Each structure stands twice: as C-alpha cells, then as structure tokens.
Amino acid sequence: MAAAMKITLLAVAAMAVLSSVSAATYNVGEPAGEWGFGINYGSWASSKQFIPGDSIVFKYSPQAHDVLEVSKADYDSCSAASPITTLKTGNDVVALPATGTRYFICGFAGHCTAGMKVAIDIVSASSPSTPSSPAPASGPSTSNSPPPPSPAPASGPSTSNSPPPPSPSAATSVRVTAGLGLVVLLAGLMA
C-alpha cells in the first residue's frame, strides 16, 4: 500500500514539474527589458519561440506608457480605439495559453507609430519555427528600359553583429531535460 502511494505521489509530482518547467517567461524587449522606445520589437519577437503556457511581461513606467492588446487591423493601423485588453500597472504579465498571434501596442498618442508595438506568434511546442524569407520577385518588367546592373558579389563572408537565435528544438530539449532531472531527484528523495 505504501509503495502504491509513493508511485502515485511521484507521478503527480512529475506531471506538476514537467508542466511548470515547460513554461517560460519573457520580458518584452529584453535584454533592455523595458516596454519603451528604441527597441525593434519585431526582431525581438522573431528571436523567440513562444509556446502555449509561456508568459510575457511588459515592464514600463505607467506615467509614460501602457499596453493594449488589439486586433490585427488595429495593430496594423496603430488604433487604440477598441482594445481587447488594457494593461496599466507597469509590470503586466500576459499568459499565452494557446497557439495563434496576439497583438500589443502602446496606447499613448504617437507611441505605436514610433515603434511601440509587438506581435507575439505562439506556436505548438512540437512545430519548428521557419525563418521568414523575402517576398518573391515580381514578374518580368514590361518597361523598355534596361534592367539595373546587378550588384557586385561580396568579396568576403558576411558578418553579423548578432548571433542567430537558438533553435526551438534546443530550447525544448533544455526544458525537457530540466524537468526529467527534477523528476529523478524527487524519485531519489522518495526512495
């Protein structure tokens, strides 16, 4: 009877640990970590893989900014007229419970058009993220003018100032490994 109770307790603990380990919390705009001006939120969001269960945190001065969750149309037009949700504490945690894209803007006049907007794409934990590719070139030109000359090829390898984002499978692997490690630790403590 005691052995069955230990196994049941271990199974419940394992499920709790694995579910909590799989969730991540991201400060919007990190490493600066503040909702404000001068951050490319599109680049920031595309460097992350958000999955259901994750959370995002908006940190800001409530006297200077707020956060509005809006529709895609309102996001595209920077309209604060009909927000889905308004957040104003300066330390707002937003749970991401399901897949899909959520849109956030600063509702203060002129802030969204100055770049304070972010689209968060939440994907299934098992789906790989695909890098965005440039739009295909348009069809042949009907103009009689000659095409512009092609640029000369680069003489050396391209250099980038920022490292590539971590692969989604690596992030998931770390989460699973940490969760399993905690389960093994719990099992050892119960033995």
C-alpha positions in Angstrom: 0.0 0.0 0.0 2.8 2.4 0.9 4.6 1.6 -2.4 1.5 2.4 -4.4 1.1 5.7 -2.6 4.7 6.6 -3.3 4.3 5.8 -7.0 1.1 7.9 -7.2 2.7 10.8 -5.4 5.8 10.6 -7.7 3.6 10.6 -10.8 1.6 13.6 -9.7 4.9 15.4 -8.8 6.4 14.5 -12.2 3.4 16.0 -14.0 3.5 19.2 -12.0 7.2 19.6 -12.5 7.1 18.9 -16.2 4.2 21.4 -16.8 5.9 24.1 -14.8 9.3 23.5 -16.4 7.9 23.8 -19.9 6.6 27.3 -19.3 8.9 30.2 -20.0 8.6 33.9 -19.0 9.9 36.6 -21.4 10.4 40.3 -20.6 9.3 42.1 -23.6 12.2 43.9 -25.2 14.9 42.1 -23.2 17.9 42.4 -22.8 16.9 46.0 -22.2 13.7 44.5 -20.7 11.5 47.6 -20.8 8.5 48.5 -22.9 9.7 51.7 -24.4 11.3 53.5 -27.4 14.3 52.4 -29.3 13.7 48.7 -29.4 12.9 46.7 -32.5 10.1 44.6 -31.2 9.7 42.7 -34.5 13.3 41.4 -34.3 12.9 40.7 -30.6 9.8 38.6 -31.0 11.1 36.8 -34.0 14.2 35.7 -32.0 11.9 33.8 -29.5 9.7 30.7 -29.8 6.6 31.3 -27.8 4.6 28.2 -26.9 1.3 27.7 -25.1 2.0 28.0 -21.3 4.6 30.7 -21.7 4.1 34.3 -20.4 5.3 37.7 -21.5 6.0 40.6 -19.1 5.7 44.2 -20.0 7.7 46.4 -17.7 7.4 50.2 -18.1 6.6 53.5 -16.3 2.7 53.7 -16.1 3.0 57.5 -16.3 4.7 57.2 -19.7 3.2 54.1 -21.4 0.5 51.4 -21.3 -0.1 48.2 -23.1 -3.2 47.5 -25.2 -4.0 44.1 -26.7 -5.6 44.8 -30.0 -6.9 43.1 -33.2 -4.6 42.7 -36.2 -6.4 45.6 -38.0 -5.9 47.9 -35.0 -2.2 46.7 -34.7 -1.6 47.5 -38.4 -3.2 50.9 -38.2 -1.9 51.7 -34.6 -5.5 52.3 -33.5 -6.2 52.4 -29.7 -9.9 53.0 -30.2 -11.2 49.5 -29.3 -8.6 47.4 -27.3 -9.3 43.8 -26.4 -7.5 44.4 -23.1 -5.9 47.4 -21.4 -2.9 47.0 -19.1 -1.6 49.9 -17.0 0.4 48.6 -13.9 3.9 48.9 -15.3 4.6 45.2 -14.6 2.0 43.4 -16.6 2.1 39.6 -17.0 0.3 38.2 -20.0 -0.3 34.4 -20.2 -0.1 32.8 -23.6 -2.4 29.8 -23.2 -3.0 28.8 -26.8 -1.5 29.0 -30.3 -2.1 32.0 -32.5 -0.9 35.5 -32.9 -1.6 38.2 -30.3 -1.0 41.9 -31.0 0.1 44.6 -28.5 0.6 48.3 -28.8 1.2 51.3 -26.6 -1.9 53.4 -26.4 -0.3 56.7 -25.7 -0.6 59.1 -28.7 2.2 58.6 -31.2 3.9 55.7 -29.4 2.7 52.9 -31.6 3.6 54.7 -34.8 7.1 55.3 -33.2 7.5 51.6 -32.9 6.0 50.5 -29.6 4.1 47.5 -31.0 4.7 43.8 -30.9 3.1 40.8 -32.5 3.6 37.6 -30.5 3.3 34.4 -32.5 2.5 31.4 -30.2 3.3 28.1 -31.9 2.8 24.5 -30.9 5.7 23.2 -28.9 6.3 20.5 -31.5 6.2 22.7 -34.6 9.6 24.0 -35.8 9.8 27.7 -36.5 10.7 28.6 -40.0 12.8 31.6 -40.9 10.9 34.2 -42.8 12.1 34.5 -46.4 12.0 37.6 -48.6 9.0 38.0 -50.9 9.4 36.5 -54.4 10.5 38.9 -57.1 7.7 40.2 -59.3 7.3 39.0 -62.8 9.2 40.4 -65.8 9.1 44.1 -66.4 7.2 45.4 -69.4 9.3 48.6 -69.4 11.6 49.2 -72.4 14.4 50.5 -70.1 17.2 48.1 -69.4 17.3 46.4 -66.0 19.5 47.9 -63.4 23.0 46.4 -63.1 23.5 43.6 -60.7 25.5 44.4 -57.6 29.0 43.0 -57.5 29.3 39.9 -55.3 30.7 40.5 -51.8 34.4 39.9 -51.5 34.3 38.1 -48.2 32.0 36.3 -45.9 29.1 38.3 -44.4 29.5 39.4 -40.9 26.6 39.9 -38.5 26.6 41.7 -35.2 24.0 39.5 -33.6 24.1 35.7 -33.1 21.4 33.6 -34.6 18.5 32.8 -32.3 18.7 29.4 -30.6 16.9 26.6 -32.3 13.4 25.8 -31.0 14.4 22.2 -30.6 17.3 23.2 -28.3 15.0 25.3 -26.1 12.5 22.5 -25.8 15.3 20.0 -25.1 16.6 22.1 -22.3 13.1 22.3 -20.8 12.5 18.5 -21.0 16.0 17.7 -19.6 15.5 20.0 -16.7 12.0 18.5 -16.0 13.3 15.0 -16.1 16.2 15.9 -13.8 13.8 17.2 -11.2 11.7 14.0 -11.5 14.7 11.8 -10.9 15.7 14.0 -7.9 12.2 13.6 -6.5 12.3 9.8 -7.0 15.6 9.6 -5.2 14.3 11.6 -2.3 11.3 9.3 -2.0 13.2 6.1 -2.1 
